[in-house]
Amino acid sequence: MSTSFKDLFASLVPVPVHQAMATFDVRRTEIVNSEVGKLRERTQLINSILASLNLPAALEDVSGDNLPQSLADKAKAVRDLGGIESIEKLISELPDLLQRNKEILDESERMLNDEQQSDTQLRTQFKERWTRTSSEKLTEPMRVTASKYRDIINNAMHADGVVREKFNAHKNGMLLLSKAQQELYASIPSANPTKALQSSPVVQKLRSLMDQVDTIKAERDVIEAELKNANIDIRARLLADLARDGAINEPIVSMEILGQVYGSLQQQVRESLAKQEQLIGEIQFSNVEFCKEKNGNQSAAKREGTLKELAAAHDAYMELTANLQEGTKFYNDLTQLLINFQNKVSDFCFARKTEKEELMRDLQQTIANQPGPAAPNLPAHHSVANQPKTVPPRPPPPSAAPTPIPRSTIQSPASAPPPHLPTNPTVPNAAAVAPPSSSMPYPISPQGMPMPQPYSPYPYANYPYPYNPNYQQYPPPAAPGYAAAAYPQQPSHYNLYQGGQPNQTYPQQQWH
């Protein structure tokens, strides 16, 4: 195995240990930020007090003509950091950084609102068939996170405003400190105070106090570095507690370890703050005595006012440079967090969109497979007309076969009189023709009496026209009231002979 091999799973720990370590890091960060904040706040306070008293520049300017060395050092520090142009550049970048973060957050909230609006609309449309979880419940954690980011951006906007106000208040002093040393010296008013102040006990006392102020500032820089760079690894302790007791009492363990590491540093912070309070009181008292010994001419007062303004501008420049650099880093880090949040929201909205499309497709298929509504009933005026017509039943066939006609009653063709077609044929009354015998179910024609002809509206309707010897004559339809098969056929049209004799038909009538 290579010596450079590193086990990727060596840093894995149980979930309770991981959670306890995360909570410990939060507690540690809170302690560090609190102590560092106290130190910086008190340092800014003493700087502002000294700038208002024009210290230590007033102690160095006892000649009234030379440039105080402390002020020359401050001007050089400002020029080394880029002067006023550097501050203006950092301030000009803030609106773009702020706008970028606002746009990312606005787009994330817009996607959440569009997704919720679509879900609400479909839920209203499909009602109980829209069975998926509502967007209000699913997006609640995301909206809480978005609200926190919105508060952070609003606080950052307020901080940007404070930075701009402070820059505008000290812009003239920063502009003088950004110039070369000769230009700076020429811009400071001249004065001629008595040189006896150089050996005054009050001046010596104030110089000693200024040295103590520098010592306190140096000590605070060391304390701040130790607070930030303290390296604490509690994983072994947490693993041992989990293996021994089966659980981890994170609050007790965290407070114990944090007290061991940061207890001495917290004590140094408290001592530094208390020492500063005592030192500020001595400085203010000695400065009152120093002001009494100084010559109160107008030129000296004007020079002192300019030196105070330059000292305050230097402190403001250093503070604003640090704030603007932190603000730029803050906006860049916030941009990455907001991009991750936007990606999370985008993935959620895409997943919800896919789920919505699948659910809508299932609902459409369900609706399409449902049976359609029943056909409406027909109106009353259609119900009678559309009923099928009932065909009357056919009468039953006769129960007895017809009696054959005797040969004696059939006349020969020679003796039979020619047929006579009446002009107005009528159907004889059935009652007028009585059967000769009760054994005959149907009426028969007596000898010599012609059979009744069926009614035809056309004369000669029983003869085909024109004449065709091959024409097959069919019997005419039966007259009403008579059965067609019960009557004997007329001898002039059909074969009256039995035994296979040829048919004889009535000769065709000649037309005139």
RAFENWO-V285822 format. One record per pair of residues at least 6 apart in sequence whose ideal C-beta (glycine too) atoms are under 7 Angstrom apart, sorted by the first residue. I is the first residue (numbers start at 0). J is the second residue. Records with the same first field share a line. If there is no record, write none. Layout:
BEGIN
I=J, J
END
This chain:
BEGIN
12=234, 238
13=241
15=241, 247
16=234, 237, 238, 241, 247
19=237, 247, 249
20=233, 234, 237
22=249, 253
23=233, 249, 253
26=253, 257
27=231, 257
30=257, 261
31=226, 227
34=226, 264, 265, 268
35=223, 226
37=268, 272
38=219, 222, 223, 268
41=272, 275
42=216, 219
43=318
45=212, 275, 279
46=314
48=279
49=212
50=307, 310, 311, 314
51=307
52=286
53=303, 306, 307, 310
54=205, 209, 282, 286
55=69, 209
56=67, 69, 70, 306, 310
57=303, 306
58=202, 205, 206
59=67, 68, 69
60=67, 306
61=192, 194, 196, 197
62=194
63=189, 190, 191, 192, 299
64=189
66=183, 184, 187
67=306
70=306, 309, 310
71=180
73=176, 310, 313
74=176, 180, 183
77=173, 176, 177, 313, 316
78=177
80=320
82=177
83=173, 174, 177
86=166, 173, 316, 319, 320, 323
89=323, 327
90=162, 163, 166, 323
92=327
93=159, 326
96=327, 330
97=155, 156, 159, 330
99=334
100=152, 330, 333, 334, 337
101=152
103=334, 337, 338, 341
104=145, 148, 149, 152, 337
106=341
107=145, 340, 341, 344
108=145
110=344, 345, 348
111=138, 141, 142, 344
114=134, 348, 351
115=134, 135, 138
117=355
118=133, 134
121=129, 355
122=129, 133
125=362
128=362
131=354, 358
141=344
144=340
148=337, 340
151=333
155=329
158=326
162=319, 322, 323
165=315, 319
166=319
169=311, 312, 315
172=308, 309, 311, 312
173=312, 316
175=183, 186, 309
176=183, 309, 312, 313, 316
187=302, 305, 306
188=298, 301, 302, 305
189=298, 302
190=298, 299, 302
192=293, 294, 299
193=294
196=202, 292, 293
199=292
201=285, 288, 289, 292
202=289
204=285
205=285, 286, 289
208=278, 281, 282, 285
211=278
212=278
215=271, 274, 275
218=271
219=271
222=264, 267, 268
225=264
226=264
229=260, 261
231=256, 260
233=252, 256
236=252
237=247, 252
240=247, 252
241=247
293=299
399=440
401=441, 485
402=438, 439
404=443, 487
408=446
409=495
410=490
412=490, 503
415=490
418=449, 491, 505
420=458
424=452, 454
426=451, 454, 478
427=451
429=480
432=442
434=442, 443
441=485
444=450, 487
450=486, 487, 489
453=475, 476, 477, 478
454=478
461=475
462=508
463=470, 472
466=507
472=492
474=483
477=483
491=505
492=504, 505
493=502
494=500, 502, 503
END
